[in-house]
């Protein structure tokens, strides 16, 4: 196969996974502190939630949610016990109704 032809017709060239890995390395890393600084300027009420079941696998999510809610002047933090990132609507709905009413 003529590689020049393939590279010119395929958007990712011969090795798409290698190209994507290289492109990820070029993305700037944004520090959490910059997001916290931005969140501190949010004055509208906000609900920050995290799943209780995610704590075992991703403990940074709880810490991030707590930090984010703590930085926002009008934020409320809720833990959805027994939930992961894929939240059950039966658990989410009552929390949202309580917050919005």
C-alpha positions as CSV (number, residue, x, y, z in Angstrom):
1,X,0.0,0.0,0.0
2,X,1.2,3.5,-0.8
3,X,1.3,5.2,2.6
4,X,1.3,8.7,1.0
5,X,-2.1,7.9,-0.6
6,X,-3.5,6.5,2.7
7,X,-2.3,9.5,4.7
8,X,-3.8,12.0,2.3
9,X,-7.2,10.2,2.3
10,X,-7.5,9.2,5.9
11,X,-7.9,12.0,8.5
12,X,-5.8,10.1,11.1
13,X,-3.2,8.7,8.8
14,X,-1.7,5.2,9.3
15,X,-1.7,5.1,13.1
16,X,-4.8,6.8,14.4
17,X,-4.3,5.7,18.1
18,X,-0.7,7.0,18.1
19,X,-1.7,10.3,16.7
20,X,-4.5,10.8,19.3
21,X,-2.0,9.9,22.1
22,X,0.4,12.6,20.8
23,X,-2.4,15.2,20.5
24,X,-3.5,14.6,24.1
25,X,0.0,15.4,25.3
26,X,-0.2,18.8,23.7
27,X,-3.4,19.9,25.5
28,X,-2.7,22.3,28.3
29,X,-3.3,21.1,31.8
30,X,-5.6,23.4,33.7
31,X,-5.1,23.5,37.4
32,X,-8.1,22.9,39.6
33,X,-7.3,26.1,41.4
34,X,-8.2,28.1,38.2
35,X,-11.6,26.5,38.1
36,X,-12.1,27.2,41.8
37,X,-11.2,30.8,41.2
38,X,-13.8,31.0,38.4
39,X,-16.4,29.2,40.5
40,X,-15.9,31.7,43.3
41,X,-17.3,34.4,41.0
42,X,-20.6,32.5,40.3
43,X,-23.2,34.3,42.4
44,X,-26.3,32.4,41.3
45,X,-27.6,29.5,43.4
46,X,-26.0,26.2,42.3
47,X,-26.4,22.6,43.3
48,X,-23.2,20.5,43.3
49,X,-23.7,16.7,43.5
50,X,-21.5,13.7,43.7
51,X,-22.2,10.0,44.0
52,X,-21.6,8.2,47.2
53,X,-20.7,5.0,45.4
54,X,-18.0,6.8,43.4
55,X,-16.0,7.6,46.6
56,X,-14.4,4.1,46.5
57,X,-13.3,4.3,42.9
58,X,-12.8,8.1,42.4
59,X,-12.2,9.8,45.8
60,X,-11.0,12.9,44.0
61,X,-14.6,13.5,42.8
62,X,-15.9,14.0,46.4
63,X,-13.0,16.3,47.2
64,X,-13.5,18.3,44.0
65,X,-17.3,18.6,44.6
66,X,-16.7,19.8,48.2
67,X,-14.1,22.3,47.1
68,X,-16.2,23.6,44.3
69,X,-19.3,24.0,46.5
70,X,-17.2,25.6,49.2
71,X,-15.8,28.2,46.7
72,X,-19.2,29.2,45.3
73,X,-21.0,31.7,47.6
74,X,-24.5,30.3,46.9
75,X,-23.8,26.6,46.4
76,X,-25.3,23.6,48.0
77,X,-23.5,20.2,48.0
78,X,-25.4,17.0,48.1
79,X,-24.1,13.4,48.1
80,X,-26.3,10.9,46.2
81,X,-25.7,7.9,48.3
82,X,-25.3,4.6,46.5
83,X,-24.9,6.4,43.2
84,X,-22.1,6.5,40.7
85,X,-21.7,8.9,37.7
86,X,-24.6,7.0,36.1
87,X,-27.3,8.3,38.5
88,X,-30.7,6.6,38.9
89,X,-33.4,9.1,38.1
90,X,-35.4,7.8,41.1
91,X,-32.6,9.1,43.3
92,X,-31.8,12.3,41.4
93,X,-35.4,13.5,41.0
94,X,-36.2,14.0,44.7
95,X,-33.0,15.9,45.3
96,X,-33.6,18.2,42.4
97,X,-37.3,18.8,43.5
98,X,-36.1,19.5,47.0
99,X,-33.5,21.9,45.8
100,X,-35.7,23.7,43.3
101,X,-38.7,24.2,45.6
